[in-house]
Amino acid sequence: MKKSKMKKVAIIGGGIVGATAAYLLSKESKYAVTLYDSGEYQATKAAAGIISPWLSKRRNRQWYALAKDGAAYISELAEETQMEPDTYLKSGTIVTRKQPADVDELEQLALKRRESAPEMGEIKRVNAENIRHLLPLVTADLEDIFISGGARIDGDRFVSHLLKLGEKHGLKVINNQVKLVNEQTVLMDEKEKTFDYIFVCAGSGINELLDSLNYEVLVHPQKGQLIELAVPKYPTDISAPVLMPEGEKDFMPLGHGKLIIGATHENNPENKTDFTEAALHELLTSAMRIDNNLKEKDLVGTRVGMRAFTDDFAPFFGWLANSQHILVASGLGSSGLTTGPLIAKLMVSLLESPHLFSNYEKEISNYVHEKG
């Protein structure tokens, strides 16, 4: 019996979507996968985030469905690939509200949403004393909801973990910039290579890549900056929950005396690469309202990344219009760590059979147009 020829797949962009897609495809013997990543402004490598979408104020039902199912899928992926706690950990999340009535409302929302999202786990109200027991760094008096199923994730570690597993299955990772010549051809260092399928998962860089194919993409860059602070260690710091305080930046203990604060949301920034004094002031001031022991001298690191967002702040993914060879994804915004892996899984499924994902997204034509 004649052996079927392997399909060649290129993935452009090694962030959360591209890395997950590369891992999933590399497990299938029918695909030969090459991932290209320039590393330029990549949001995922700079990101440390919280996986806890269930109490979001966003009213977009499609986004919520994607984020809810995305949170469940990340947990499955972490277990399947045996991720270390420094990469992904169900630490629990604490979500705060300033007014008692708002905490009541939040608790009711949590209980309602757990009916369709059992992975939320335990839900309980916690007062300032309870919080300080779970998270001794907190000095502010807060009243909150604790969700045991919430998690923290390190984007860079997550991506590196999946790519290493992919390489064991034959994945080729090339750290270089590429261009699209046509819908099946990639150009790198003046050399062309042809593929059966191309995944374009390059964040806000999707504009430049698809411009050569005469497409306009309605995505915009958003700069995210974070800071890392050195804090006193305590017995449970490795498993401490993350804090999502109303009106403040996320407060994320990583264990080992490390604390991440962030991130900023700076739309269409002129300065894409440099960490700024304005961001330091914004992040540190917010952090000090939660832990008044923090000082600028505690700063040990900064991170800068570029997200992509759409006008309606919703992601899009799927086949490029009028193409049987190019799949695209972008516009994930600040929830990319939650939605990205599931988006990758859904994109990979399109290689096997057609699907409509109207429960998760609007039509791609809302975001990508052929010029002229």
NORCOR-V996414 format. One record per helix or strand of 3 or more residues. SS is the DSSP state (a for helix, b for strand). FROM is the first residue (numbers start at 0). TO is the last residue. Records with the same first field share a line. If there is no record, write none. Layout:
BEGIN
SS = FROM-TO  FROM-TO
END
This chain:
BEGIN
b = 6-11  30-35  47-50  92-96  122-125  142-146  150-153  171-173  178-181  184-187  190-193  196-199  214-216  218-229  241-243  249-254  257-261  298-309  315-318  325-329  367-369
a = 15-25  42-45  60-79  99-113  117-119  127-133  154-167  202-210  236-238  276-289  295-297  332-348  363-365
END
